[in-house]
Amino acid sequence: MGLTPVPPDEVATIVTTLEMRRRPPLRPLPASPLRLVRWAMPDPDKYRILFRRVGARWLWYSRLAMDDAALTAIVHDPDIHVHAAVDRAGVEVGMLELDFRHAGQCELSYVALVPELAGKGLGRWLMAEALARAWAPGVERVWLHTCTLDHPHALGFYRAQGFDPIRRTIETFPDPRVTGLLPADCAPQLPLLAR
């Protein structure tokens, strides 16, 4: 057993990969005041705004670090399906991104709502929508990642939805609050060590 030091300008997290090998039994879709809107070929700036709104608290940074060409290559790929969860006023308050680029598989790349909606039961609705879309004909595996930087209930939520954990890895990366990709005051639950 040992401790591995992490430089003050970096962050470390334990990433858990989970998968589902069988489509879950059909159930009624949970009620929700939200609806999903497909974003075919989203504008990179608009995508980043929503990505930041749903993920800044959890230090999501990967898509913020990409230039327009790299991000566009992903989100305009016909095998990537991007959806925005929209409230009654038409405001984007969540996102769903499905990756069908590998035959027989769907990765739930991003399934998230703005932090203000946590604990309101809307995550079950969004996951039900995600699974209904992910289990397309020919899909034999649906999978995702979560990590110790995500919402504290994320891992338990995914397991309750029928996902089985299959692997853990450790990821380190430059703290996006230090690099300027995210504001210094986001993710208050994680101390900012380098200033």
N, C-alpha and C positions, 0 to 999 in steps of 0.2 A: 504494500500500500504506500502511496506517496502523493504528494501535492506537486503539481506542475505550475510554476509561476507564469502569470500572464502579464505581459507588459502593460503599463498603465494606459497606453493609448489603444489597446485592443480589448476585445470582448471574447469570452469563451462560453460555449453552450453545449449541452448534450442534445444531439438530434436523434429522435426516434422515428424510424420508418415503420409504417403500419400498412397492412394490406387487407383486402377482402377478396376472396377467391370465388365466392358465390353471391349471386344477386340476392339481396334480402327479400323476405316476403313482402308482397305489396300491402301497403297500409294507406289509409286516407292521408292526404297531404295536410299537415298542420295549418291551421288558419293563420293568416298574416295580413297586415295592412300594406305589406310591401309586394312588389312584383319584380320579376326579372326582365331585363331588356338586353337583348343581344347586341353587343358592340362588334359589328363586323368591321375589321380594319380600323381600330380606334386610333385617334390622333395621339401621338406619344405624349404631348404635354397634358392632355385631358386624362390619359391613363395614369400618368405619374401623380396628378393631383389626387385622384381617388386612391391610388396605391399608398400615398403618403397619409391620407386621412384615415384609412383603415389600419395601416401598419406601423406608423411612427411610434406609437406607444410601445410596440414590441420590437423596435429597432429594425424593422424591415428596411433594407437599403438596396438590395441587389438590383432592382429595376431602376432605382434612382441613379445608380453608378454607371449605367449603360448610356452610350451616346444614342442619338435618334436612330441611326442606321441599325445598330444592334438590337435595340428594343423593337423597332418596326419589323425587323426580320422575324422576330418571335411572334408578336401579337397580330401580324398580318398573315401568318402562316395559315393555310386553310384547315390544318389539323389542330389548331389552337382555337378554342371557343371561349371568348371573353364575354361575360355578362355583368351588368351593373344591377344591384338591388336598388330599387327606386321607391321612395315614399310617395304618399298621396299628392304631395306638392311637386313631385317630379325631381326631387333632390336625390342624388346618388348617395346612398348610405351604406353600401356594401359591394363586394365583388365576388365573382366566381370565375375561376379560370380553369378550364379543362384541357389537358394535353393528350391528344390521340396520336402523337407522332410515332409511337411504337406499336406495331401490329398486335392486336389482342389485349392491349392495355389502355387504361386511362389513368393519368396522374391528376389528382386534384391539386393543381399547382397552388392555387390560392382560394380559400374559402373564408371570407371575413366580413364582418360588419364593423361600423364605427364603434369605438369603445363605449360611447354613450348608450348603445343598445344592448350591452351585455346584461344578462340576467333577466331578459324579458321574454325568453322562449323563442326568439326569432332565429337563433342558431339552428334549432331543430328543423324549422321551415327551410332555411337555406341548405342544410345538409340533405334534406329530403329532395329538394330540387336538384342538388348536385348529383345525388345517386340516381335519380330518375334519368338524368341526361348522360351520366357516365356509363351506365350499363346499356350501351348501344349494341346493336347486333354485332356479334363477333368478339365482344370484349369478354375476357376471361379473368381479368385482374384489374381491380381498382385500388390505387395506393396513394399515399401522401406522406409528408414529413410533418413533424411538429418538433418543437425544441423547448428547452427550459426558459427561453426568453418569451415564449408565447403566453397567452392567458394561462393562469395557474390551473384552470380546469380543462384546458384543451385536450390533454392526453386522455383523461377520464371520459370526456365527451366523445372522442373518437372511438374509444373502446366500447362505450355504451351504444354506439351506432352500429357496431358489428365489426369494426376493424381489429385485426390482430397485430400486435407489435412483433416485428421480425428482426430488427437490427437497431443497434445504438452506435453512434459515432460522436466524436468530439470535433467541434468546429471552432476555429478562432478566426477573427477578422478585425480589421481596423475599426475602431468605434466610429460609427457614422456621425456622431455628435462632435467628434474631434476633427474628422475630415471635412465637416461642413455640409454633408448631405442631409443631415437632420439638425434641428435646433438643439441647443444644449439643454433645454428644459424638458425635452420629451423623455419618455421612459424614466419617470422619477423613481420607480421601484429599483432601478439599477444605478448604483453610484457612478458618477463620472469622475474618474481618477485623474486623468490628464487634463490640464486646463491651459 
